[in-house]
Amino acid sequence: MQAKNPGRWLTKKEAFGTLLASCADDGLPGLRDELVLRLGLLGMRASEICRLRVGDLSLEGERTHLTWTGKGYKPRSAAAGSAFTTALRRWLDAYTEGIGQVPAPEAPLICPQVVTRWTHLTGVLWGVPLRNRNSVWRYVTARAQKAGLGHVAPHDLRRSAAGILHRSKDHLGRHDFDLLDIQKVLGHSDPATTMRCYLDPMDTEVIDRAADFLD
């Protein structure tokens, strides 16, 4: 499916403003989709989001640490900031209310949506894992369409994470995150992969910029 559309690198405003705003005022399904988007923007792959368990979270104050098994059975870790942690706490509170007890560590973190046959009311199938990464695909692409961003795939969120970090600079124009920093966030074994697949393709304006200096 991704091959039919070019890769996207969302700006920070598009990702954390426009896209996440599409989840607001949409109840539990909206909160669920917000978590999926935020996990993608942490650099997680769709398959990893599907496999994430409640016990993979460690909520500490205003920050959450996540640990999981990534591609190639590699241990991965990430940290979620205060806004993400607030959303996670809301989700886990609803999860507890929905099943009548605190979810077990092995319970799936992200659960699918259900639409009742007669009333068409939407809800969440607590404790039921996502069937596969196609579920993540549907959530992400639907939210992007609602936000007016066109086609955005789950892997575009991972690209965007790299791009947002790459574009971040201090007041002197120095990068806040170097190549090895971004490699660590994405969990690549080789920084060449990070550069070749995630950073080089987004720097399409470099030829035009170089022309000013080589004229």
Biotite code that builds the C-alpha atoms (Angstrom):
import biotite.structure as struc

atoms = struc.array([
    struc.Atom([0.000, 0.000, 0.000], chain_id="A", res_id=1, res_name="MET", atom_name="CA", element="C"),
    struc.Atom([2.818, 2.439, 0.833], chain_id="A", res_id=2, res_name="GLN", atom_name="CA", element="C"),
    struc.Atom([4.411, 1.885, -2.596], chain_id="A", res_id=3, res_name="ALA", atom_name="CA", element="C"),
    struc.Atom([1.418, 3.554, -4.274], chain_id="A", res_id=4, res_name="LYS", atom_name="CA", element="C"),
    struc.Atom([2.153, 6.797, -2.448], chain_id="A", res_id=5, res_name="ASN", atom_name="CA", element="C"),
    struc.Atom([5.415, 8.698, -1.945], chain_id="A", res_id=6, res_name="PRO", atom_name="CA", element="C"),
    struc.Atom([6.873, 8.829, 1.546], chain_id="A", res_id=7, res_name="GLY", atom_name="CA", element="C"),
    struc.Atom([5.811, 11.781, 3.681], chain_id="A", res_id=8, res_name="ARG", atom_name="CA", element="C"),
    struc.Atom([7.784, 13.823, 6.193], chain_id="A", res_id=9, res_name="TRP", atom_name="CA", element="C"),
    struc.Atom([5.310, 15.830, 8.238], chain_id="A", res_id=10, res_name="LEU", atom_name="CA", element="C"),
    struc.Atom([6.432, 19.020, 9.927], chain_id="A", res_id=11, res_name="THR", atom_name="CA", element="C"),
    struc.Atom([6.134, 19.278, 13.689], chain_id="A", res_id=12, res_name="LYS", atom_name="CA", element="C"),
    struc.Atom([3.103, 21.558, 13.272], chain_id="A", res_id=13, res_name="LYS", atom_name="CA", element="C"),
    struc.Atom([1.398, 19.107, 10.916], chain_id="A", res_id=14, res_name="GLU", atom_name="CA", element="C"),
    struc.Atom([2.127, 16.121, 13.147], chain_id="A", res_id=15, res_name="ALA", atom_name="CA", element="C"),
    struc.Atom([1.595, 17.464, 16.647], chain_id="A", res_id=16, res_name="PHE", atom_name="CA", element="C"),
    struc.Atom([-0.921, 20.107, 15.732], chain_id="A", res_id=17, res_name="GLY", atom_name="CA", element="C"),
    struc.Atom([-3.085, 19.266, 12.751], chain_id="A", res_id=18, res_name="THR", atom_name="CA", element="C"),
    struc.Atom([-2.933, 15.459, 12.835], chain_id="A", res_id=19, res_name="LEU", atom_name="CA", element="C"),
    struc.Atom([-3.374, 14.974, 16.576], chain_id="A", res_id=20, res_name="LEU", atom_name="CA", element="C"),
    struc.Atom([-6.132, 17.589, 16.613], chain_id="A", res_id=21, res_name="ALA", atom_name="CA", element="C"),
    struc.Atom([-8.196, 15.279, 14.388], chain_id="A", res_id=22, res_name="SER", atom_name="CA", element="C"),
    struc.Atom([-8.584, 12.938, 17.370], chain_id="A", res_id=23, res_name="CYS", atom_name="CA", element="C"),
    struc.Atom([-10.089, 15.527, 19.713], chain_id="A", res_id=24, res_name="ALA", atom_name="CA", element="C"),
    struc.Atom([-13.721, 15.311, 20.792], chain_id="A", res_id=25, res_name="ASP", atom_name="CA", element="C"),
    struc.Atom([-14.095, 11.788, 19.395], chain_id="A", res_id=26, res_name="ASP", atom_name="CA", element="C"),
    struc.Atom([-14.411, 9.813, 22.628], chain_id="A", res_id=27, res_name="GLY", atom_name="CA", element="C"),
    struc.Atom([-12.438, 6.663, 23.321], chain_id="A", res_id=28, res_name="LEU", atom_name="CA", element="C"),
    struc.Atom([-11.803, 5.830, 19.638], chain_id="A", res_id=29, res_name="PRO", atom_name="CA", element="C"),
    struc.Atom([-10.262, 9.274, 19.263], chain_id="A", res_id=30, res_name="GLY", atom_name="CA", element="C"),
    struc.Atom([-8.106, 8.744, 22.337], chain_id="A", res_id=31, res_name="LEU", atom_name="CA", element="C"),
    struc.Atom([-7.044, 5.330, 21.016], chain_id="A", res_id=32, res_name="ARG", atom_name="CA", element="C"),
    struc.Atom([-6.083, 6.867, 17.669], chain_id="A", res_id=33, res_name="ASP", atom_name="CA", element="C"),
    struc.Atom([-4.160, 9.628, 19.417], chain_id="A", res_id=34, res_name="GLU", atom_name="CA", element="C"),
    struc.Atom([-2.073, 6.985, 21.183], chain_id="A", res_id=35, res_name="LEU", atom_name="CA", element="C"),
    struc.Atom([-1.436, 5.180, 17.890], chain_id="A", res_id=36, res_name="VAL", atom_name="CA", element="C"),
    struc.Atom([-0.292, 8.413, 16.252], chain_id="A", res_id=37, res_name="LEU", atom_name="CA", element="C"),
    struc.Atom([1.920, 9.356, 19.177], chain_id="A", res_id=38, res_name="ARG", atom_name="CA", element="C"),
    struc.Atom([3.499, 5.898, 19.236], chain_id="A", res_id=39, res_name="LEU", atom_name="CA", element="C"),
    struc.Atom([4.251, 6.214, 15.534], chain_id="A", res_id=40, res_name="GLY", atom_name="CA", element="C"),
    struc.Atom([5.773, 9.633, 16.137], chain_id="A", res_id=41, res_name="LEU", atom_name="CA", element="C"),
    struc.Atom([8.027, 8.051, 18.757], chain_id="A", res_id=42, res_name="LEU", atom_name="CA", element="C"),
    struc.Atom([9.490, 5.996, 15.925], chain_id="A", res_id=43, res_name="GLY", atom_name="CA", element="C"),
    struc.Atom([7.557, 2.762, 16.477], chain_id="A", res_id=44, res_name="MET", atom_name="CA", element="C"),
    struc.Atom([6.631, 0.542, 13.541], chain_id="A", res_id=45, res_name="ARG", atom_name="CA", element="C"),
    struc.Atom([2.995, -0.484, 12.987], chain_id="A", res_id=46, res_name="ALA", atom_name="CA", element="C"),
    struc.Atom([3.748, -4.112, 13.874], chain_id="A", res_id=47, res_name="SER", atom_name="CA", element="C"),
    struc.Atom([5.389, -2.996, 17.121], chain_id="A", res_id=48, res_name="GLU", atom_name="CA", element="C"),
    struc.Atom([2.362, -0.901, 18.056], chain_id="A", res_id=49, res_name="ILE", atom_name="CA", element="C"),
    struc.Atom([0.149, -3.967, 17.574], chain_id="A", res_id=50, res_name="CYS", atom_name="CA", element="C"),
    struc.Atom([2.310, -6.040, 19.920], chain_id="A", res_id=51, res_name="ARG", atom_name="CA", element="C"),
    struc.Atom([2.669, -3.434, 22.662], chain_id="A", res_id=52, res_name="LEU", atom_name="CA", element="C"),
    struc.Atom([1.450, -4.609, 26.081], chain_id="A", res_id=53, res_name="ARG", atom_name="CA", element="C"),
    struc.Atom([0.346, -2.705, 29.168], chain_id="A", res_id=54, res_name="VAL", atom_name="CA", element="C"),
    struc.Atom([3.350, -4.076, 31.025], chain_id="A", res_id=55, res_name="GLY", atom_name="CA", element="C"),
    struc.Atom([5.667, -2.431, 28.481], chain_id="A", res_id=56, res_name="ASP", atom_name="CA", element="C"),
    struc.Atom([4.828, 0.920, 30.081], chain_id="A", res_id=57, res_name="LEU", atom_name="CA", element="C"),
    struc.Atom([6.404, 2.440, 33.154], chain_id="A", res_id=58, res_name="SER", atom_name="CA", element="C"),
    struc.Atom([4.551, 5.607, 34.174], chain_id="A", res_id=59, res_name="LEU", atom_name="CA", element="C"),
    struc.Atom([6.667, 7.828, 36.380], chain_id="A", res_id=60, res_name="GLU", atom_name="CA", element="C"),
    struc.Atom([5.278, 11.277, 37.179], chain_id="A", res_id=61, res_name="GLY", atom_name="CA", element="C"),
    struc.Atom([4.927, 13.287, 33.971], chain_id="A", res_id=62, res_name="GLU", atom_name="CA", element="C"),
    struc.Atom([7.021, 10.904, 31.884], chain_id="A", res_id=63, res_name="ARG", atom_name="CA", element="C"),
    struc.Atom([6.460, 7.360, 30.649], chain_id="A", res_id=64, res_name="THR", atom_name="CA", element="C"),
    struc.Atom([9.151, 4.900, 29.643], chain_id="A", res_id=65, res_name="HIS", atom_name="CA", element="C"),
    struc.Atom([8.358, 2.191, 27.127], chain_id="A", res_id=66, res_name="LEU", atom_name="CA", element="C"),
    struc.Atom([10.314, -1.003, 26.508], chain_id="A", res_id=67, res_name="THR", atom_name="CA", element="C"),
    struc.Atom([9.479, -3.528, 23.806], chain_id="A", res_id=68, res_name="TRP", atom_name="CA", element="C"),
    struc.Atom([10.946, -6.019, 21.358], chain_id="A", res_id=69, res_name="THR", atom_name="CA", element="C"),
    struc.Atom([11.527, -4.485, 17.966], chain_id="A", res_id=70, res_name="GLY", atom_name="CA", element="C"),
    struc.Atom([12.464, -5.701, 14.512], chain_id="A", res_id=71, res_name="LYS", atom_name="CA", element="C"),
    struc.Atom([14.917, -8.580, 14.547], chain_id="A", res_id=72, res_name="GLY", atom_name="CA", element="C"),
    struc.Atom([14.047, -9.255, 18.214], chain_id="A", res_id=73, res_name="TYR", atom_name="CA", element="C"),
    struc.Atom([16.091, -6.226, 19.254], chain_id="A", res_id=74, res_name="LYS", atom_name="CA", element="C"),
    struc.Atom([15.234, -4.618, 22.617], chain_id="A", res_id=75, res_name="PRO", atom_name="CA", element="C"),
    struc.Atom([13.880, -1.114, 22.109], chain_id="A", res_id=76, res_name="ARG", atom_name="CA", element="C"),
    struc.Atom([13.038, 1.700, 24.478], chain_id="A", res_id=77, res_name="SER", atom_name="CA", element="C"),
    struc.Atom([11.551, 5.174, 24.298], chain_id="A", res_id=78, res_name="ALA", atom_name="CA", element="C"),
    struc.Atom([10.273, 7.904, 26.594], chain_id="A", res_id=79, res_name="ALA", atom_name="CA", element="C"),
    struc.Atom([6.942, 9.721, 26.291], chain_id="A", res_id=80, res_name="ALA", atom_name="CA", element="C"),
    struc.Atom([6.541, 13.328, 27.423], chain_id="A", res_id=81, res_name="GLY", atom_name="CA", element="C"),
    struc.Atom([3.890, 14.888, 29.608], chain_id="A", res_id=82, res_name="SER", atom_name="CA", element="C"),
    struc.Atom([1.114, 15.260, 26.981], chain_id="A", res_id=83, res_name="ALA", atom_name="CA", element="C"),
    struc.Atom([1.571, 11.665, 25.842], chain_id="A", res_id=84, res_name="PHE", atom_name="CA", element="C"),
    struc.Atom([1.660, 10.453, 29.453], chain_id="A", res_id=85, res_name="THR", atom_name="CA", element="C"),
    struc.Atom([-1.579, 12.302, 30.223], chain_id="A", res_id=86, res_name="THR", atom_name="CA", element="C"),
    struc.Atom([-3.265, 10.551, 27.279], chain_id="A", res_id=87, res_name="ALA", atom_name="CA", element="C"),
    struc.Atom([-1.912, 7.180, 28.426], chain_id="A", res_id=88, res_name="LEU", atom_name="CA", element="C"),
    struc.Atom([-3.273, 7.706, 31.942], chain_id="A", res_id=89, res_name="ARG", atom_name="CA", element="C"),
    struc.Atom([-6.712, 8.575, 30.559], chain_id="A", res_id=90, res_name="ARG", atom_name="CA", element="C"),
    struc.Atom([-6.641, 5.459, 28.391], chain_id="A", res_id=91, res_name="TRP", atom_name="CA", element="C"),
    struc.Atom([-5.579, 3.174, 31.241], chain_id="A", res_id=92, res_name="LEU", atom_name="CA", element="C"),
    struc.Atom([-8.259, 4.657, 33.526], chain_id="A", res_id=93, res_name="ASP", atom_name="CA", element="C"),
    struc.Atom([-10.898, 3.915, 30.862], chain_id="A", res_id=94, res_name="ALA", atom_name="CA", element="C"),
    struc.Atom([-9.380, 0.448, 30.370], chain_id="A", res_id=95, res_name="TYR", atom_name="CA", element="C"),
    struc.Atom([-9.722, -0.269, 34.097], chain_id="A", res_id=96, res_name="THR", atom_name="CA", element="C"),
    struc.Atom([-13.321, 0.945, 34.119], chain_id="A", res_id=97, res_name="GLU", atom_name="CA", element="C"),
    struc.Atom([-14.122, -1.030, 30.994], chain_id="A", res_id=98, res_name="GLY", atom_name="CA", element="C"),
    struc.Atom([-12.969, -4.419, 32.328], chain_id="A", res_id=99, res_name="ILE", atom_name="CA", element="C"),
    struc.Atom([-13.681, -3.776, 36.008], chain_id="A", res_id=100, res_name="GLY", atom_name="CA", element="C"),
    struc.Atom([-10.071, -4.195, 37.110], chain_id="A", res_id=101, res_name="GLN", atom_name="CA", element="C"),
    struc.Atom([-6.582, -2.982, 36.400], chain_id="A", res_id=102, res_name="VAL", atom_name="CA", element="C"),
    struc.Atom([-5.434, -4.531, 33.099], chain_id="A", res_id=103, res_name="PRO", atom_name="CA", element="C"),
    struc.Atom([-2.820, -7.258, 33.476], chain_id="A", res_id=104, res_name="ALA", atom_name="CA", element="C"),
    struc.Atom([0.726, -6.578, 32.265], chain_id="A", res_id=105, res_name="PRO", atom_name="CA", element="C"),
    struc.Atom([0.257, -8.980, 29.354], chain_id="A", res_id=106, res_name="GLU", atom_name="CA", element="C"),
    struc.Atom([-2.951, -7.250, 28.183], chain_id="A", res_id=107, res_name="ALA", atom_name="CA", element="C"),
    struc.Atom([-2.696, -5.507, 24.793], chain_id="A", res_id=108, res_name="PRO", atom_name="CA", element="C"),
    struc.Atom([-2.299, -1.760, 25.151], chain_id="A", res_id=109, res_name="LEU", atom_name="CA", element="C"),
    struc.Atom([-4.107, -0.775, 21.954], chain_id="A", res_id=110, res_name="ILE", atom_name="CA", element="C"),
    struc.Atom([-7.521, -2.382, 21.436], chain_id="A", res_id=111, res_name="CYS", atom_name="CA", element="C"),
    struc.Atom([-9.821, -2.308, 18.372], chain_id="A", res_id=112, res_name="PRO", atom_name="CA", element="C"),
    struc.Atom([-13.026, -0.405, 17.941], chain_id="A", res_id=113, res_name="GLN", atom_name="CA", element="C"),
    struc.Atom([-16.443, -2.009, 17.831], chain_id="A", res_id=114, res_name="VAL", atom_name="CA", element="C"),
    struc.Atom([-19.631, -0.708, 16.202], chain_id="A", res_id=115, res_name="VAL", atom_name="CA", element="C"),
    struc.Atom([-22.864, -2.261, 17.454], chain_id="A", res_id=116, res_name="THR", atom_name="CA", element="C"),
    struc.Atom([-25.129, -3.693, 14.770], chain_id="A", res_id=117, res_name="ARG", atom_name="CA", element="C"),
    struc.Atom([-28.328, -1.981, 15.853], chain_id="A", res_id=118, res_name="TRP", atom_name="CA", element="C"),
    struc.Atom([-27.338, 1.329, 17.431], chain_id="A", res_id=119, res_name="THR", atom_name="CA", element="C"),
    struc.Atom([-24.084, 2.038, 15.526], chain_id="A", res_id=120, res_name="HIS", atom_name="CA", element="C"),
    struc.Atom([-22.553, 3.293, 18.765], chain_id="A", res_id=121, res_name="LEU", atom_name="CA", element="C"),
    struc.Atom([-18.791, 3.012, 18.858], chain_id="A", res_id=122, res_name="THR", atom_name="CA", element="C"),
    struc.Atom([-16.763, 1.589, 21.705], chain_id="A", res_id=123, res_name="GLY", atom_name="CA", element="C"),
    struc.Atom([-13.570, -0.298, 22.451], chain_id="A", res_id=124, res_name="VAL", atom_name="CA", element="C"),
    struc.Atom([-13.076, -4.050, 22.724], chain_id="A", res_id=125, res_name="LEU", atom_name="CA", element="C"),
    struc.Atom([-11.023, -3.928, 25.891], chain_id="A", res_id=126, res_name="TRP", atom_name="CA", element="C"),
    struc.Atom([-8.460, -6.696, 26.258], chain_id="A", res_id=127, res_name="GLY", atom_name="CA", element="C"),
    struc.Atom([-8.647, -7.675, 22.591], chain_id="A", res_id=128, res_name="VAL", atom_name="CA", element="C"),
    struc.Atom([-5.450, -7.174, 20.562], chain_id="A", res_id=129, res_name="PRO", atom_name="CA", element="C"),
    struc.Atom([-5.354, -5.614, 17.120], chain_id="A", res_id=130, res_name="LEU", atom_name="CA", element="C"),
    struc.Atom([-5.506, -8.330, 14.459], chain_id="A", res_id=131, res_name="ARG", atom_name="CA", element="C"),
    struc.Atom([-2.547, -7.005, 12.473], chain_id="A", res_id=132, res_name="ASN", atom_name="CA", element="C"),
    struc.Atom([-0.809, -3.846, 11.343], chain_id="A", res_id=133, res_name="ARG", atom_name="CA", element="C"),
    struc.Atom([-3.604, -3.136, 8.842], chain_id="A", res_id=134, res_name="ASN", atom_name="CA", element="C"),
    struc.Atom([-5.638, -1.882, 11.805], chain_id="A", res_id=135, res_name="SER", atom_name="CA", element="C"),
    struc.Atom([-2.946, 0.688, 12.560], chain_id="A", res_id=136, res_name="VAL", atom_name="CA", element="C"),
    struc.Atom([-2.942, 1.588, 8.871], chain_id="A", res_id=137, res_name="TRP", atom_name="CA", element="C"),
    struc.Atom([-6.686, 2.294, 8.927], chain_id="A", res_id=138, res_name="ARG", atom_name="CA", element="C"),
    struc.Atom([-6.500, 4.438, 12.052], chain_id="A", res_id=139, res_name="TYR", atom_name="CA", element="C"),
    struc.Atom([-3.610, 6.545, 10.760], chain_id="A", res_id=140, res_name="VAL", atom_name="CA", element="C"),
    struc.Atom([-4.900, 7.055, 7.227], chain_id="A", res_id=141, res_name="THR", atom_name="CA", element="C"),
    struc.Atom([-8.415, 7.906, 8.440], chain_id="A", res_id=142, res_name="ALA", atom_name="CA", element="C"),
    struc.Atom([-7.119, 10.531, 10.852], chain_id="A", res_id=143, res_name="ARG", atom_name="CA", element="C"),
    struc.Atom([-4.879, 12.043, 8.195], chain_id="A", res_id=144, res_name="ALA", atom_name="CA", element="C"),
    struc.Atom([-7.810, 12.323, 5.792], chain_id="A", res_id=145, res_name="GLN", atom_name="CA", element="C"),
    struc.Atom([-9.945, 13.919, 8.484], chain_id="A", res_id=146, res_name="LYS", atom_name="CA", element="C"),
    struc.Atom([-7.146, 16.388, 9.218], chain_id="A", res_id=147, res_name="ALA", atom_name="CA", element="C"),
    struc.Atom([-6.918, 17.345, 5.556], chain_id="A", res_id=148, res_name="GLY", atom_name="CA", element="C"),
    struc.Atom([-3.352, 16.079, 5.210], chain_id="A", res_id=149, res_name="LEU", atom_name="CA", element="C"),
    struc.Atom([-4.020, 13.657, 2.387], chain_id="A", res_id=150, res_name="GLY", atom_name="CA", element="C"),
    struc.Atom([-2.421, 10.228, 2.467], chain_id="A", res_id=151, res_name="HIS", atom_name="CA", element="C"),
    struc.Atom([-0.273, 9.522, 5.526], chain_id="A", res_id=152, res_name="VAL", atom_name="CA", element="C"),
    struc.Atom([0.817, 5.949, 6.267], chain_id="A", res_id=153, res_name="ALA", atom_name="CA", element="C"),
    struc.Atom([2.044, 4.575, 9.613], chain_id="A", res_id=154, res_name="PRO", atom_name="CA", element="C"),
    struc.Atom([5.643, 4.483, 8.363], chain_id="A", res_id=155, res_name="HIS", atom_name="CA", element="C"),
    struc.Atom([5.333, 8.160, 7.445], chain_id="A", res_id=156, res_name="ASP", atom_name="CA", element="C"),
    struc.Atom([5.027, 8.849, 11.173], chain_id="A", res_id=157, res_name="LEU", atom_name="CA", element="C"),
    struc.Atom([8.362, 7.112, 11.711], chain_id="A", res_id=158, res_name="ARG", atom_name="CA", element="C"),
    struc.Atom([9.877, 9.157, 8.872], chain_id="A", res_id=159, res_name="ARG", atom_name="CA", element="C"),
    struc.Atom([8.395, 12.289, 10.383], chain_id="A", res_id=160, res_name="SER", atom_name="CA", element="C"),
    struc.Atom([9.953, 11.543, 13.765], chain_id="A", res_id=161, res_name="ALA", atom_name="CA", element="C"),
    struc.Atom([13.362, 11.451, 12.082], chain_id="A", res_id=162, res_name="ALA", atom_name="CA", element="C"),
    struc.Atom([12.630, 14.576, 10.076], chain_id="A", res_id=163, res_name="GLY", atom_name="CA", element="C"),
    struc.Atom([11.356, 16.614, 13.029], chain_id="A", res_id=164, res_name="ILE", atom_name="CA", element="C"),
    struc.Atom([14.446, 15.776, 15.072], chain_id="A", res_id=165, res_name="LEU", atom_name="CA", element="C"),
    struc.Atom([16.719, 16.475, 12.085], chain_id="A", res_id=166, res_name="HIS", atom_name="CA", element="C"),
    struc.Atom([15.181, 19.912, 11.493], chain_id="A", res_id=167, res_name="ARG", atom_name="CA", element="C"),
    struc.Atom([15.402, 20.958, 15.144], chain_id="A", res_id=168, res_name="SER", atom_name="CA", element="C"),
    struc.Atom([18.177, 23.534, 15.603], chain_id="A", res_id=169, res_name="LYS", atom_name="CA", element="C"),
    struc.Atom([19.344, 25.921, 18.318], chain_id="A", res_id=170, res_name="ASP", atom_name="CA", element="C"),
    struc.Atom([19.594, 29.710, 17.954], chain_id="A", res_id=171, res_name="HIS", atom_name="CA", element="C"),
    struc.Atom([22.985, 29.348, 16.258], chain_id="A", res_id=172, res_name="LEU", atom_name="CA", element="C"),
    struc.Atom([21.635, 26.976, 13.642], chain_id="A", res_id=173, res_name="GLY", atom_name="CA", element="C"),
    struc.Atom([23.270, 23.887, 15.129], chain_id="A", res_id=174, res_name="ARG", atom_name="CA", element="C"),
    struc.Atom([21.353, 20.615, 15.069], chain_id="A", res_id=175, res_name="HIS", atom_name="CA", element="C"),
    struc.Atom([19.827, 19.616, 18.406], chain_id="A", res_id=176, res_name="ASP", atom_name="CA", element="C"),
    struc.Atom([20.025, 15.942, 17.384], chain_id="A", res_id=177, res_name="PHE", atom_name="CA", element="C"),
    struc.Atom([22.868, 14.435, 15.384], chain_id="A", res_id=178, res_name="ASP", atom_name="CA", element="C"),
    struc.Atom([22.767, 11.354, 13.172], chain_id="A", res_id=179, res_name="LEU", atom_name="CA", element="C"),
    struc.Atom([23.626, 8.956, 15.998], chain_id="A", res_id=180, res_name="LEU", atom_name="CA", element="C"),
    struc.Atom([20.864, 10.447, 18.167], chain_id="A", res_id=181, res_name="ASP", atom_name="CA", element="C"),
    struc.Atom([18.257, 9.850, 15.457], chain_id="A", res_id=182, res_name="ILE", atom_name="CA", element="C"),
    struc.Atom([19.660, 6.376, 14.776], chain_id="A", res_id=183, res_name="GLN", atom_name="CA", element="C"),
    struc.Atom([19.097, 5.528, 18.450], chain_id="A", res_id=184, res_name="LYS", atom_name="CA", element="C"),
    struc.Atom([15.520, 6.837, 18.410], chain_id="A", res_id=185, res_name="VAL", atom_name="CA", element="C"),
    struc.Atom([14.675, 4.732, 15.337], chain_id="A", res_id=186, res_name="LEU", atom_name="CA", element="C"),
    struc.Atom([16.529, 1.665, 16.601], chain_id="A", res_id=187, res_name="GLY", atom_name="CA", element="C"),
    struc.Atom([18.725, 1.178, 13.531], chain_id="A", res_id=188, res_name="HIS", atom_name="CA", element="C"),
    struc.Atom([21.854, -0.959, 13.808], chain_id="A", res_id=189, res_name="SER", atom_name="CA", element="C"),
    struc.Atom([23.673, 1.092, 11.185], chain_id="A", res_id=190, res_name="ASP", atom_name="CA", element="C"),
    struc.Atom([23.546, 4.914, 10.991], chain_id="A", res_id=191, res_name="PRO", atom_name="CA", element="C"),
    struc.Atom([23.885, 4.583, 7.216], chain_id="A", res_id=192, res_name="ALA", atom_name="CA", element="C"),
    struc.Atom([20.330, 3.201, 7.155], chain_id="A", res_id=193, res_name="THR", atom_name="CA", element="C"),
    struc.Atom([19.074, 6.241, 9.063], chain_id="A", res_id=194, res_name="THR", atom_name="CA", element="C"),
    struc.Atom([20.805, 8.608, 6.673], chain_id="A", res_id=195, res_name="MET", atom_name="CA", element="C"),
    struc.Atom([19.983, 6.784, 3.424], chain_id="A", res_id=196, res_name="ARG", atom_name="CA", element="C"),
    struc.Atom([16.323, 5.951, 4.080], chain_id="A", res_id=197, res_name="CYS", atom_name="CA", element="C"),
    struc.Atom([15.107, 8.641, 6.451], chain_id="A", res_id=198, res_name="TYR", atom_name="CA", element="C"),
    struc.Atom([17.217, 11.805, 6.198], chain_id="A", res_id=199, res_name="LEU", atom_name="CA", element="C"),
    struc.Atom([18.687, 12.021, 2.693], chain_id="A", res_id=200, res_name="ASP", atom_name="CA", element="C"),
    struc.Atom([15.297, 11.742, 0.895], chain_id="A", res_id=201, res_name="PRO", atom_name="CA", element="C"),
    struc.Atom([13.828, 14.634, 2.891], chain_id="A", res_id=202, res_name="MET", atom_name="CA", element="C"),
    struc.Atom([16.680, 17.044, 2.066], chain_id="A", res_id=203, res_name="ASP", atom_name="CA", element="C"),
    struc.Atom([15.454, 17.658, -1.478], chain_id="A", res_id=204, res_name="THR", atom_name="CA", element="C"),
    struc.Atom([16.018, 21.396, -1.182], chain_id="A", res_id=205, res_name="GLU", atom_name="CA", element="C"),
    struc.Atom([19.758, 21.033, -0.642], chain_id="A", res_id=206, res_name="VAL", atom_name="CA", element="C"),
    struc.Atom([20.557, 21.414, -4.372], chain_id="A", res_id=207, res_name="ILE", atom_name="CA", element="C"),
    struc.Atom([18.749, 24.750, -4.520], chain_id="A", res_id=208, res_name="ASP", atom_name="CA", element="C"),
    struc.Atom([20.411, 25.952, -1.338], chain_id="A", res_id=209, res_name="ARG", atom_name="CA", element="C"),
    struc.Atom([23.829, 24.923, -2.588], chain_id="A", res_id=210, res_name="ALA", atom_name="CA", element="C"),
    struc.Atom([23.302, 26.900, -5.802], chain_id="A", res_id=211, res_name="ALA", atom_name="CA", element="C"),
    struc.Atom([23.427, 30.174, -3.869], chain_id="A", res_id=212, res_name="ASP", atom_name="CA", element="C"),
    struc.Atom([26.887, 29.315, -2.569], chain_id="A", res_id=213, res_name="PHE", atom_name="CA", element="C"),
    struc.Atom([28.254, 27.873, -5.825], chain_id="A", res_id=214, res_name="LEU", atom_name="CA", element="C"),
    struc.Atom([27.130, 30.646, -8.157], chain_id="A", res_id=215, res_name="ASP", atom_name="CA", element="C"),
])
